[in-house]
Amino acid sequence: MFVKFVSTDRVPTVVNAAQVTFISSVDEGTRIRFGEGRSVTVTEPMDEVLDKLNRTHSFPQD
């Protein structure tokens, strides 16, 4: 599932939540890390990033 954030250069950034390996708080916002040393820094605070990523794994029960 993909989640939309805003990168530090104000460009919309789409993240595949299944590939996130680590997140950390930085001065500019939140750094989201993926495998192979890739990362993106977004303006949203860590709590908001966690909430958005966690919601991708919440599927309605029938």
C-alpha positions in Angstrom: 0.0 0.0 0.0 1.3 3.5 -0.8 1.2 6.5 1.5 1.6 10.1 0.4 3.9 12.5 2.3 5.6 15.9 1.5 9.3 15.9 1.1 11.5 18.6 2.5 11.7 20.3 -0.9 7.8 20.5 -0.8 7.4 17.8 -3.5 4.7 15.2 -2.9 6.4 11.8 -2.2 4.7 8.4 -2.3 6.1 5.7 -0.1 5.5 1.9 -0.4 4.7 1.2 3.3 5.7 -2.5 2.9 9.3 -1.4 2.1 9.9 0.8 5.1 12.6 -0.6 7.4 13.2 2.3 9.8 12.0 5.8 10.6 13.7 8.5 12.7 13.0 12.0 13.8 15.4 14.7 12.3 15.4 18.5 12.4 13.6 18.8 9.0 10.8 16.3 10.0 11.0 12.5 9.7 13.5 10.3 7.8 12.0 7.2 6.3 14.5 4.4 5.4 14.2 1.6 3.0 16.5 -1.3 2.1 19.8 -0.8 0.3 20.6 2.5 2.0 17.7 4.5 0.4 15.8 7.1 2.4 13.6 10.1 2.1 13.0 13.0 4.5 9.5 14.2 4.9 8.1 17.3 6.6 5.5 15.4 8.7 6.3 14.7 12.3 7.1 11.1 13.3 3.8 10.5 15.1 1.9 11.4 11.9 4.2 9.2 9.7 3.7 6.3 12.1 -0.1 6.8 12.1 -0.3 6.9 8.3 2.0 3.8 7.9 0.1 1.8 10.5 -3.3 2.6 8.8 -2.1 0.9 5.7 -2.1 -2.4 7.6 -5.6 -1.9 9.0 -8.1 -3.6 6.8 -11.8 -3.6 7.6 -13.2 -6.9 9.0 -16.2 -8.4 7.1 
